[in-house]
């Protein structure tokens, strides 16, 4: 239990230090991302379709394994 508390304290400390370091730095130079956003917006429909297909395959595989477990084969 003690090691878990130590790990949590180290993680919280690291997060705090990185937040302070980020906030204290100079303003980052701006980057024009308009073209990247435009191209990703155009590809969004394809990404959603592919993601839905992959998720469907995962759900079907999970359902098959679950039913197979109930049947006992």
C-alpha positions as CSV (number, residue, x, y, z in Angstrom):
1,X,0.0,0.0,0.0
2,X,2.8,2.3,0.8
3,X,4.4,1.9,-2.6
4,X,1.1,2.8,-4.3
5,X,1.0,6.0,-2.2
6,X,4.6,6.8,-3.2
7,X,3.8,6.3,-6.9
8,X,0.7,8.5,-6.7
9,X,2.7,11.2,-5.0
10,X,5.5,11.0,-7.6
11,X,2.9,11.2,-10.4
12,X,1.1,14.1,-8.9
13,X,4.4,15.9,-8.4
14,X,5.5,15.3,-11.9
15,X,2.1,16.6,-13.2
16,X,2.4,19.7,-11.1
17,X,6.0,20.5,-12.2
18,X,5.1,20.0,-15.8
19,X,2.1,22.3,-15.5
20,X,4.1,25.0,-13.8
21,X,6.9,24.7,-16.4
22,X,4.4,25.0,-19.2
23,X,2.6,27.9,-17.7
24,X,5.8,29.8,-16.9
25,X,7.2,29.6,-20.4
26,X,7.1,32.2,-23.1
27,X,4.1,32.2,-25.5
28,X,4.7,29.6,-28.2
29,X,4.9,30.9,-31.8
30,X,1.6,30.4,-33.6
31,X,1.4,27.9,-36.4
32,X,-1.2,28.1,-39.2
33,X,-3.1,24.8,-39.1
34,X,-5.9,25.8,-41.4
35,X,-4.8,23.5,-44.2
36,X,-4.4,20.5,-41.9
37,X,-7.8,21.1,-40.3
38,X,-9.4,21.4,-43.8
39,X,-7.9,18.1,-45.0
40,X,-8.9,16.3,-41.8
41,X,-12.4,17.6,-42.0
42,X,-12.7,16.1,-45.5
43,X,-11.4,12.7,-44.4
44,X,-13.7,12.7,-41.3
45,X,-16.4,10.6,-43.0
46,X,-14.0,8.0,-44.1
47,X,-12.5,7.8,-40.7
48,X,-15.9,7.4,-39.0
49,X,-16.8,4.7,-41.5
50,X,-13.6,2.7,-40.9
51,X,-13.9,3.1,-37.1
52,X,-17.5,1.9,-37.2
53,X,-16.5,-1.2,-39.2
54,X,-13.6,-2.0,-36.8
55,X,-15.9,-1.6,-33.8
56,X,-18.5,-3.8,-35.4
57,X,-16.0,-6.6,-36.0
58,X,-14.8,-6.3,-32.3
59,X,-18.4,-6.5,-31.1
60,X,-19.3,-9.5,-33.2
61,X,-16.1,-11.3,-32.1
62,X,-16.9,-10.5,-28.4
63,X,-20.5,-11.7,-28.9
64,X,-19.3,-14.9,-30.5
65,X,-16.9,-15.6,-27.6
66,X,-19.6,-14.9,-25.1
67,X,-22.2,-17.2,-26.7
68,X,-19.5,-19.8,-27.2
69,X,-18.7,-19.6,-23.4
70,X,-22.4,-20.1,-22.6
71,X,-22.8,-23.1,-24.8
72,X,-19.6,-24.6,-23.5
73,X,-18.0,-25.6,-26.8
